[in-house]
């Protein structure tokens, strides 16, 4: 899946996550994470993002995750939505 445009999904409300996706200009994916629970779950958030990028076959994405304590299922749903929107689907 090729990222064609900027997109967002989610919100900055408590227990939610805002995922922003934009084209990277290359084939590599980058993941930036900002979280209120970074020390406890930062690596897991990054890992989930990489899993979703791989599962969906995404290339050329810059992904910014602003977490406010979201559950993993919420993070996965927001990632999938933002990536689908960015691919123009």
Backbone bond lengths (Angstrom), bond angles and torsions (degrees), N, CA, C in turn:
res aa  C-N    CA-C-N  psi(-1)  N-CA   C-N-CA  omega(-1)  CA-C   N-CA-C  phi
1 X - - - 1.445 - - 1.524 108.41 -
2 X 1.307 116.21 126.17 1.460 121.83 179.56 1.530 109.65 -97.80
3 X 1.321 116.26 132.70 1.458 122.15 178.19 1.522 108.34 -81.03
4 X 1.339 116.04 122.46 1.455 121.88 -173.96 1.524 113.94 -106.44
5 X 1.330 117.75 -27.80 1.467 120.63 -174.68 1.519 110.65 -151.02
6 X 1.321 116.40 170.59 1.465 122.36 177.05 1.522 109.72 -75.22
7 X 1.337 115.61 146.26 1.463 119.75 175.53 1.524 109.50 -154.99
8 X 1.325 115.18 162.56 1.462 121.89 176.30 1.524 109.23 -139.76
9 X 1.332 114.77 157.34 1.458 121.68 173.14 1.520 107.33 -151.16
10 X 1.311 115.70 141.94 1.457 120.70 178.17 1.508 112.78 99.92
11 X 1.338 114.68 -166.43 1.463 121.13 -179.33 1.524 109.44 -150.59
12 X 1.311 115.95 175.99 1.463 121.59 177.50 1.524 111.32 -101.26
13 X 1.323 116.66 19.74 1.464 121.21 176.09 1.530 109.21 -70.50
14 X 1.305 115.98 159.20 1.459 121.24 176.83 1.530 109.95 -57.90
15 X 1.313 116.84 139.95 1.470 124.56 -179.91 1.526 113.77 66.90
16 X 1.324 117.63 21.79 1.464 121.61 176.53 1.530 107.85 -127.82
17 X 1.322 115.66 -178.05 1.455 121.77 -179.62 1.528 108.20 -146.52
18 X 1.312 116.30 139.78 1.468 121.97 176.17 1.520 107.16 -105.84
19 X 1.324 116.06 119.65 1.465 122.20 179.10 1.521 108.20 -110.73
20 X 1.335 116.72 123.68 1.461 123.15 176.98 1.527 108.12 -114.87
21 X 1.322 115.84 132.65 1.464 121.55 -179.39 1.523 108.60 -125.91
22 X 1.327 116.00 136.56 1.461 121.04 175.83 1.527 109.09 -143.57
23 X 1.343 117.16 156.75 1.465 120.26 177.70 1.529 110.19 -64.96
24 X 1.329 117.09 140.22 1.463 120.96 -177.69 1.522 113.10 -90.60
25 X 1.313 117.74 -16.87 1.456 120.63 -177.80 1.516 112.48 88.97
26 X 1.315 117.34 -5.63 1.459 122.25 177.65 1.512 109.53 -137.30
27 X 1.320 117.05 -160.99 1.460 121.24 179.52 1.524 112.81 -98.07
28 X 1.331 117.09 -13.08 1.455 120.74 -176.98 1.523 111.42 -82.72
29 X 1.337 115.13 152.27 1.454 122.48 174.95 1.521 109.17 -103.33
30 X 1.328 116.98 141.02 1.454 121.38 173.30 1.520 108.19 -123.92
31 X 1.336 115.47 143.89 1.460 121.48 -179.07 1.519 108.23 -127.65
32 X 1.329 115.82 122.66 1.465 122.87 176.13 1.517 107.37 -114.22
33 X 1.337 116.52 130.17 1.466 120.72 -177.67 1.522 110.29 -122.34
34 X 1.322 114.93 132.62 1.463 123.56 172.69 1.532 105.09 -127.91
35 X 1.331 117.37 124.66 1.466 119.55 -175.33 1.518 111.48 -148.74
36 X 1.334 114.94 148.25 1.467 119.81 175.25 1.526 110.99 -74.61
37 X 1.329 116.43 -12.97 1.468 121.50 178.66 1.540 110.05 -120.42
38 X 1.316 115.84 37.26 1.471 121.69 -174.86 1.533 112.49 -58.16
39 X 1.315 117.29 -43.81 1.470 119.66 -177.92 1.524 111.93 -62.63
40 X 1.330 116.87 -39.73 1.464 120.47 -177.57 1.523 112.82 -81.71
41 X 1.340 117.84 -41.39 1.459 120.66 -168.94 1.525 115.55 -127.43
42 X 1.310 118.39 8.05 1.463 121.13 -177.62 1.518 113.71 -56.06
43 X 1.320 117.01 -46.30 1.471 120.42 -179.57 1.519 111.57 -67.18
44 X 1.331 117.57 -36.56 1.470 120.47 178.43 1.530 110.43 -66.86
45 X 1.319 117.58 -40.68 1.461 121.56 177.85 1.529 109.71 -60.43
46 X 1.326 116.72 -46.19 1.465 122.06 178.24 1.532 110.76 -61.34
47 X 1.324 116.06 -42.36 1.458 121.89 -179.86 1.530 111.47 -63.64
48 X 1.316 117.14 -43.77 1.466 121.33 178.38 1.528 110.05 -62.63
49 X 1.323 116.80 -42.21 1.469 120.33 178.86 1.526 110.53 -61.11
50 X 1.324 117.34 -45.28 1.471 120.55 179.39 1.531 111.01 -63.67
51 X 1.349 116.47 -39.72 1.467 120.64 177.78 1.525 111.04 -59.83
52 X 1.328 116.74 -45.76 1.467 120.94 -178.80 1.527 111.16 -66.83
53 X 1.331 117.23 -41.01 1.463 120.36 177.14 1.528 110.38 -59.93
54 X 1.309 116.49 -43.74 1.459 121.38 179.65 1.530 111.28 -67.86
55 X 1.316 117.16 -46.16 1.467 122.63 -178.58 1.524 111.17 -58.83
56 X 1.331 116.25 -38.37 1.462 120.94 -177.82 1.528 112.87 -89.90
57 X 1.326 117.11 -2.09 1.464 121.14 177.94 1.515 113.54 66.26
58 X 1.318 116.13 38.19 1.463 121.88 -176.20 1.524 111.17 -82.99
59 X 1.335 115.79 138.80 1.461 121.32 172.28 1.524 108.45 -136.57
60 X 1.307 116.04 147.85 1.452 121.11 176.44 1.510 114.70 75.18
61 X 1.350 116.76 41.69 1.465 120.44 -178.08 1.518 112.16 -120.69
62 X 1.324 115.39 137.06 1.456 122.26 166.18 1.514 105.68 -104.43
63 X 1.334 116.77 119.24 1.459 121.86 -175.90 1.523 109.11 -116.36
64 X 1.332 115.89 125.76 1.462 121.61 176.25 1.517 107.77 -115.59
65 X 1.332 115.59 124.17 1.463 122.13 -178.58 1.518 108.47 -114.51
66 X 1.330 115.86 120.20 1.464 121.85 176.90 1.527 106.91 -113.64
67 X 1.323 115.86 97.18 1.457 122.62 -172.54 1.518 111.81 -93.01
68 X 1.316 115.73 138.37 1.461 122.66 176.15 1.528 110.67 -122.98
69 X 1.347 114.98 36.26 1.464 119.82 176.70 1.518 114.03 91.67
70 X 1.330 117.16 28.55 1.464 121.75 -178.92 1.529 111.63 -71.42
71 X 1.320 115.54 150.82 1.458 120.96 172.71 1.529 109.12 -71.78
72 X 1.324 116.19 159.12 1.463 120.51 -178.49 1.523 112.07 -60.00
73 X 1.335 117.93 -38.97 1.466 120.14 179.88 1.530 111.02 -63.90
74 X 1.321 117.01 -34.83 1.464 121.23 177.15 1.522 110.22 -67.96
75 X 1.328 116.84 -43.92 1.461 121.55 177.93 1.530 110.37 -58.64
76 X 1.329 117.50 -46.77 1.463 120.84 179.92 1.532 111.44 -61.60
77 X 1.316 116.83 -42.28 1.465 120.68 179.97 1.523 111.34 -64.91
78 X 1.334 116.87 -42.86 1.472 120.38 179.42 1.528 110.68 -65.76
79 X 1.331 117.28 -40.68 1.468 120.88 178.06 1.520 110.72 -61.81
80 X 1.319 116.70 -48.85 1.466 120.49 -178.91 1.528 110.97 -60.08
81 X 1.322 116.99 -44.48 1.460 120.84 -179.60 1.525 111.52 -62.76
82 X 1.329 116.57 -48.50 1.470 120.24 -179.13 1.534 111.08 -62.91
83 X 1.311 117.77 -39.90 1.462 121.08 -179.45 1.530 111.25 -68.57
84 X 1.325 117.79 -41.65 1.465 120.89 177.62 1.531 110.36 -62.42
85 X 1.326 116.45 -43.46 1.468 120.43 178.33 1.531 111.19 -62.63
86 X 1.334 116.51 -42.28 1.461 121.05 -178.66 1.524 112.46 -66.85
87 X 1.321 116.25 -25.88 1.456 120.38 178.34 1.532 111.82 -86.11
88 X 1.334 116.06 -3.31 1.454 120.29 177.69 1.511 114.53 81.62
89 X 1.313 116.81 23.53 1.478 120.38 -179.26 1.495 112.06 -95.93
